[in-house]
């Protein structure tokens, strides 16, 4: 086992797949010579050449449109959108072309595209470098949406995504690139080298899509979350002393419903946490699913902790970011319900 940051784990996944499959190509803004704005693709162009790892113009619609054509002709493209906030010009290609191709061609063509994009806040990026648009894509039939929370899962999920024949929106919480973040911005950063999930096999392995992880076992309440909020929830449980079972979705949609149901039926209480805006966020779907499948087991109303219905602020970042205090307050409320 090697100790890796999430950046290194993602790079290792792409390295493995470039070597294993000659149909894999990687491209996007600055991903080639420069190695990406976060250095996730550093060194890959030098190793595999400019026909396998290359730079694209600043045109997200063009990047994804080219990827759709590549996929239809048998390649497995891994385009990068430099920040998730920049994906909106590409949404027509994602929704109208990539997501529909298999259906409209009756299976004659597929779009095995993995669209990587850094997401989320906690880096003082302001309104145009901090968004979490996952809910937009979970509503689109034909697309998978994935968000890892740690290096081990990041590599295994990325390899599984590249091998999958469906288009995958692969969201990477950039606040987790270099270490787990529990929401306490006033404290020194913790590197991945001090966390058990930084131990990553150097070769090939996969983490199955549609498999949630019981990140922390507990008996009092189920916390359903993903991405950076996994570690915020862990901190909130420790600080409140509440024995929370934390479910890391990993694959946001399609999701591992059985794991959620088993946990909530056991604990009889539920808190849903995500960083994206509240209204029509994916937490609303999670609450609906828990209500549908666990209603007679619940002993308190489901609580939801999210970002606010505003643009992501720069000066008031930590008022927006769902930190351990807000999550802890929700845990207390649900235990009193």
RAPE-V309933 format. One record per pair of residues at least 6 apart in sequence whose ideal C-beta (glycine too) atoms are under 6 Angstrom apart, sorted by the first residue. I is the first residue (numbers start at 1). J is the second residue. D is the distance in whole Angstrom. If there is no record, write none. Layout:
I;J;D  I;J;D
//
This chain:
1;199;4  2;200;6  2;202;5  3;193;5  3;198;5  4;151;5  4;198;6  4;200;4  5;178;5  5;192;5  6;151;5  6;154;5  6;176;6  6;177;5  7;40;5  7;177;5  9;151;4  9;154;5  9;155;4  9;200;5  10;40;5  10;154;5  10;158;6  11;40;6  12;155;6  13;155;4  13;158;4  13;159;5  14;26;6  16;204;5  17;24;5  17;162;5  18;24;5  18;48;5  23;75;5  23;76;5  24;76;5  25;52;5  25;75;6  25;77;5  26;53;5  26;78;5  27;54;5  27;56;5  27;79;6  28;56;5  28;79;5  28;80;3  29;58;6  29;82;5  30;37;6  31;41;4  31;80;5  32;45;4  32;53;5  32;54;5  32;55;4  35;41;5  35;42;3  37;82;6  38;177;6  44;53;5  45;53;4  56;63;5  60;81;6  60;86;6  60;89;5  60;90;4  61;89;5  61;90;5  61;93;6  63;79;5  64;90;4  64;93;4  64;94;6  65;93;5  67;77;4  67;79;5  67;113;5  68;97;5  68;98;5  68;111;6  70;77;4  71;111;4  71;112;5  71;113;5  72;109;5  76;112;5  76;162;6  77;113;5  78;114;5  79;115;6  80;116;5  81;87;5  81;117;4  83;118;6  83;129;5  84;117;4  84;119;4  84;131;6  84;133;6  85;128;5  85;129;6  85;131;5  87;117;6  95;140;5  98;111;4  98;113;6  98;167;4  99;140;5  99;142;4  99;143;5  101;109;5  101;111;5  102;110;5  110;165;5  111;167;5  112;165;5  113;167;5  114;161;5  114;162;5  114;168;5  114;170;5  115;169;6  116;170;5  117;171;6  118;172;5  118;174;4  119;132;5  119;171;5  120;132;5  120;173;4  120;175;6  120;228;6  120;275;5  121;130;4  121;312;5  121;321;6  122;175;4  122;321;6  123;175;6  126;314;4  127;311;4  127;312;5  130;312;4  132;275;5  132;276;4  134;145;5  134;171;6  134;252;6  134;282;6  135;281;5  135;282;4  137;143;5  137;145;5  137;169;5  138;145;5  138;252;6  138;253;4  138;282;6  143;167;5  144;166;5  144;168;5  145;169;5  145;252;4  145;253;5  146;157;5  146;161;6  146;168;6  146;170;5  146;251;5  147;171;4  147;226;5  147;227;5  147;252;6  148;154;4  148;157;5  149;227;6  149;230;4  149;248;5  150;197;4  151;192;6  151;198;5  151;200;5  152;197;5  152;200;5  153;207;5  153;250;6  155;200;6  156;205;6  156;206;5  156;207;3  157;207;5  159;206;5  160;206;4  160;209;5  161;168;4  161;170;5  173;227;4  173;228;5  175;181;5  175;228;5  176;228;6  179;189;5  179;190;5  179;191;5  179;192;5  180;190;6  180;195;5  180;231;5  181;228;6  181;231;6  182;231;5  182;232;6  182;235;4  183;232;4  183;323;4  183;324;5  185;318;6  192;198;4  209;251;5  210;251;5  210;254;5  210;256;6  211;256;5  212;247;5  212;249;5  212;250;6  212;256;4  212;259;4  213;248;4  213;250;6  215;230;6  215;246;4  215;248;4  216;234;6  216;246;4  217;245;6  218;243;4  218;244;5  218;245;4  219;243;5  220;242;5  220;243;4  221;244;5  221;267;5  221;269;4  221;334;6  222;245;5  222;263;4  222;264;5  222;267;5  222;270;5  223;233;5  223;244;5  223;246;5  223;271;5  224;247;5  224;272;5  224;286;5  225;233;5  225;273;4  226;248;6  226;249;4  226;252;6  229;273;5  229;274;6  229;275;6  230;248;5  232;324;6  232;327;6  233;246;5  233;273;6  233;327;6  235;324;4  236;324;4  236;327;4  236;328;4  236;331;6  237;244;4  239;324;6  239;328;6  240;328;5  240;331;5  242;331;5  245;263;5  245;267;6  247;263;6  249;255;6  261;293;5  264;270;5  264;290;6  264;294;4  265;294;6  265;297;5  268;297;5  268;299;4  269;300;5  269;334;5  270;290;5  270;302;5  271;303;5  271;330;5  271;334;6  272;283;4  272;286;5  272;287;6  272;304;5  273;305;5  273;327;6  274;281;6  274;283;5  274;306;5  275;307;5  276;307;6  277;307;5  277;309;5  278;306;4  278;309;6  279;309;5  281;306;5  283;304;5  283;306;6  287;302;5  290;302;6  300;334;5  300;337;3  301;337;6  303;330;4  303;333;6  303;334;5  305;322;5  305;326;5  305;327;5  305;330;5  307;320;5  308;320;6  313;320;6
//
